[in-house]
Structures are given as C-alpha cells and as structure tokens.
Amino acid sequence: MKFVLPLLASLIGAPLSAAPMSGDAFEAYTQGKTLYFNENGETYGAERYLPGRRVEWSFLDGICKSGEWYPENGAICFVYEDRPDPQCWEFELSSRGLTATYLGDGETSELYEAQQTDEPMHCIGPDVGV
C-alpha cells in the first residue's frame, strides 16, 4: 500500500499537494516565454517574461504594459508602468502548467496557463492613430 500513492501521483502527473513556487523556480519556468492565461474558461491576458525579471503584460487588446516582478514572502509580485502598487500572486506548477492565485485585498482571482510560446506578443504601442 505504501507504493500505491506515489505510483498514483506519478500516473496522474501532478503533485499530491502543490507548493507555491519560489522566485528562482518561477524565473526558471517563465524566462524567455510568453504565457497566455485564462480565467473561468475565458481568455484573460498574456505576459512576456524578459531578462532581468522584466515583463510585458497585455489583455490581448494590442496595448502592452511594461513592468517587473519580484519574490516576496512566498508570492510573486508585479509592478507595472501604469500601476506601481504591487499585485501579488501565488504560483503553483503542475503537469498542466501554472496556476496563479491573486493575493489582493478581498479579491479572489485564479488564472491558469492556457498556452505558452517563445514568440513575443503583438503590441501596437500607446496612442497609435490619426
């Protein structure tokens, strides 16, 4: 019986109890990638992870926001050019990819990785037009 649980866990492909990712583990997983996130089955947005813990976020509307991330107290926190107040998330990794749980004041949100690529996002830039 003591071999059944580890065998079952390996067959399922996910840990029995996922632990939040450390900053180093998060960086190793995301570095150089663009990750697309969904929430409740709907497209939420995408983030490109650049060297030096820099990021670009988009709600996939062509507008990209530059920012950076840092680890803090078991969470991964993000600050962006238009929003300097930290937005902290707890990330867990399973065989299906990342799951991110927002740790904000009274708000609960859970995003999950829907796709990843090495290609950059499409960004049109601010105030493009006539």
Secondary structure, DSSP 8 states (H G I E B T S, - for coil): -TTHHHHHHHHHTS-SS-----HHHHHHHHTT-EEEEEETTEEEEEEEEEGGGEEEEE-SSS-EEEEEEEEETTEEEEEETTEEEEEEEEEEEETTEEEEEE--SS---EEEEEEEESS------TT---
